[in-house]
Amino acid sequence: MSKPTLAISIGDLNGVGIEIALKSHEEIKKLCHPIYCISQEMLEQSAKLLDVEIPSDIQLQTTGTSFQINTGTVCKESGRYSYDSFMSAIALCEEKKADAVVTMPIHKEAWMQAGLHYKGHTDLLRQHFNRDAIMMLGCPEMFVALVTEHIPLHDVTKVIKYKMLKEFLLTLNKSIPKAPIAVLGINPHAGDNGVLGNEDMRVTKAIKSANKALGFEQFVGPIVPDVAFTPHFRANFNYFVAMYHDQGLGPLKALHFDESVNISLNLPIIRTSVDHGTAFDIAYKGNAKTLSYINAVKSALNFL
């Protein structure tokens, strides 16, 4: 049986993505057939900076406009190239030439400088497919799905309403149909029954309504946020719903930084990603770790 084909979006070339891809190639090709969305010219430039040989069996999907790599620097050229690489990877899946997309990290400021008005990969996927994509991050020990992602903290309670949260939970069920899921509250102590704000009453109502629609008690909560990730709760739950970015990802990265991956749910294609940034401070120094990327590849294959 032939191996699945994965389209690899190489991310911001001023960062660590291409180093990780080249370091991992021998291991990754045992699992799948990778197609790297990068031109020969840019790959050669990257390999020269890294002082490594390009694998003889590497397959490329030429993309984007060449530019001069400036390691560890935010620039519009690298931002645009990472976007073009990602769109090439999506196209390979849409054209049935690849089975899934795995992405290296982009830099959001570089996208902004390039005139790209997306807040990241998931936001682009949401608009490209006109679907309510859910960002979930983690590893087999713990996954965290985010109700809100890259928005200011003062907007969180404006966005999270009863109907919105109920729809989010029901959508999440489509990807995780059976496992119990712990839903975090918004306020300290999950509001203490209105003493610390009434926003968590919306959460309670949404959980009850979603469970009623499903016909079983899948969603549990609201769980007091400061105890949700303690060993007691983690012994009973592998899946958590966090109301905002740092509420869920702070504990996740403290516990499982190197091995965690990013998974986009509720899309017509499979997309996974490393769960770290461009790491400009160590770009092209040979020190980038590969575990998150390897796990992202394995996660994509598990969804096939």
N, C-alpha and C positions, 0 to 999 in steps of 0.2 A: 504494500500500500504506500502511495506517495505521501510525503510529509505535507502538512498544511503550509501555505504561503502567507507570510506576514509582511505587510508594508511598514517600514521603519521610517518615521518622520524624525529627522536628525536634530531638530531643535535649533537653538541659537549657536551658531558656529564660533562665537567668541567665548562660549562656555565649555562645559565638560562633556556634553552629549556625544560628540564624535569620538572622543577618547574612550568613553564607555562602550560605544558600539564596536570599535575596533578591538578593544581588549577582550570583548565577550564573543567575538565572531565564531571562534572555534567551538565554544560550548553551545552557542545558539543554533548553529547549523546542524547540530545533532538532534535538535528538537523540531526544527522547522526549516523552511526555505525562506530566508530573509531577502527582501528587496529594499535597498537603502535609497531613499529619495534625496539624492545629492548628485551633482555633476562630477565627472572625472576630474575636472580642473580643481574644484573646491576640495574634493577628497585628497588629491595630491598635495594641495597646499596645507591641509590639515595634517596629513601624515608627515610632511616635512617638518612642521613645527613640533610634532610629537616625537620626531626621530624614530618612526616605526615603519615597517614594511606594510604595504597594502596586500591583503590576502589575494592570492591569484584567482580564487574562485568566487570573489565577491560580485554580486549583481547589483547594478545601479539603475535607478529611474532618473534620468537627467531632468533637472528642475531649476528654475530660478535664474537670476542674473548674477554672474560672478562678481566678487568684490574682494578687497584686501582684508583678511582676517586681522583684527586688532584685539588680541587676547584680553579677556577680562574687562571689556569696554562695552557700554551701551551705545548702540548706533542704529540708525534707521535701516541701513543696508542689511545688517544681520537679522534685524527684526523682520524685514520683508522676506528674506531668504527662508527663515524658519516658517513663516506663513505659507510660502509657496511649496515648501517641502510637505507641510501638513496637508495642503489641498491636493497635492499629487498622490499622497497616501490614501486619502479619502476616495479619489477618483479610481485608484486601482481596485478598491473594494467595490465601488459602484459598477465598475466594468467587469466584475467577477474575475479579476486577475490576481486578487489577493483575498484571503479569508478574514483578515482582521488587521487593525492598525495598532501599532505600538508607538508611543510618542516619547521623545526626549524633551527636556525642559526648554520652554521659551522664556523670554524676558518681556514682561508686560509693558514696561516703559519703552523698550525697543519697538514693540508693536505700535505703541502710541506715536512714537517719533516717525514711524513709517506711514502714519495716517490710517492705521487699522483700528477701528472702533469696537473691538471685542475685548472682553475682560479676561480672556483666556481660551484654551481649547474647548472647554465645555460650553461656554457661551457661544462660540462659533458653531459648534455642532448643533446646539439648540436652534439657532437661527437658520443654519443651512438645511436642516431636515424638518424644521417647523414642528419639533417635538419637545416635550417637557423632559429633557435629559436630566438625570439625577447624578450628582457627583458623589461617589462613594470611595472612601480610601481605607486602606488597612491591609491585613494579612490574615491567614486562617485563624489566628488567635483572637482577632478583634477587627471588625469592620465598622466604620462610621459613615453614615449617609448624612449629607448636609441639607437642611431646609433652605438656608440662605448661604451664599458663598462669598463673593467679593463685593460686599457692600459695607458702608460705614456702620459702626455699631449703633449709632443713634437712629438708623433707619430700620433696624431689625423688627422692633415691635410694630412699626407702621406696616411692614410687609406681611408679617405672620398674622393672618386672620383665620377664623374657624374654617371657612370654606376652602381656603387655599391649603391649609394644613391637612384637612381631610382628603383632598384630592392628591396631595403629595403622598400620604400614607397608602392610599389605594393604588397609586402608581407604583410605589415601592413594592407592594405585594406582588405585582406582576413579575418582578425579577426575583423576589424572595418569597415564594408562595406559602411556605410552611413554618419556617424557623421563627421562634419567638423574638420579638424586637423591643428593646428598651427605648423609650422615648423620654429625652431629657426635658425638664422644665426650662423656663426662660429666666426667671428671677432666682435669687438666692432662696434656698429652702423651697423651691418650686412655688413661691408666693405665699406660703403659710396660710392657705385658704383666704387669700385676699389681704392679709396683713401687710405683705410686701409687694403689693400690686395685684391687679386682677387679670393680667395677661395670661397667666397659667390656667385660668378657667376656660379660655379658648382651647388650650391644649387638651384639657380633660374632655371637653365636649367633642373635639375632633377625634380623639382616641376612641371614645365610646361609640361614636357614629360610624367610624371606619370598621370597628370590630363587628358592629351590628350588621353592616352591609356585607361583610365577609362571612358572617355566620359562625365565627369562632374568635377567641381572645388572642389574636396574634400580637397586638400592640399593648405594652404595659407601661403605665406611667400616669402623669408625669413624674419621672424620677428626679430626686434632688440632685442637681448637677455636681455638687462637690463630693458625692459618694458613688456616683454612677460607675466610675472606673476603678473602684476598689476591688480587691480580690473576691469579695463576697458576691458582688454583682457579676463580675466577669466569669465567675464559675457557672453562672446560669444563663448568660447571654453571650453570643458571638456577634450580634448585630445591635448597633445603637443608632438612634436618630438624634443629631445635635441641631440646635436651633440656629447657631451661627458658627462661623469659620473656626475661630480660636477655641470656642467651647469644646469642640470635638477633636480638633487636630492638635491642640496643645498636649492633651493626655496621650493621644495616639503616638505622636512623634517622640514623646518622652519615653514611651514604653517600647516602640517598635520602629524607630526611625529608619534604620538601614534596610529592613525587609519589606516595608510597606509599599503598596502600589496604589494607583488611582484608576478607578474603573468608571466608565460612563454607562449608566443604565438607561433603559427605555429608548433605545435608538435602533434604526434598521441595520446598523453595522456594529461590530464589536470593536471597542477602543479601550485600551489600557495604557497606562503611562507610569513612568517613574514617579515617586512621591517625594521629589526634592527639586530644588531650583537649579539655576545655571551654574552656581558655585564659581563665580568669576574669580574669587580669591585663589582658587587652586587650578584654574583652567590651564591646560597644556603643561602641567607640572608632573604628570604621571601618577598622581595620588588619588584619582577619583575611584570610588567604590562602585562595584558592578551589581551588587546583590539586588537592589530595587529593580533594576532593568531586567535582570534574569527572571525575577519573580513576576514582573509585568508580562513578559513573554509567556511564562507558564500559565498565568492567569488568563491571558487571551486564548491560549490553547484549551484551557479547561472549559471555556464558554462555547467552544465549537461543537 
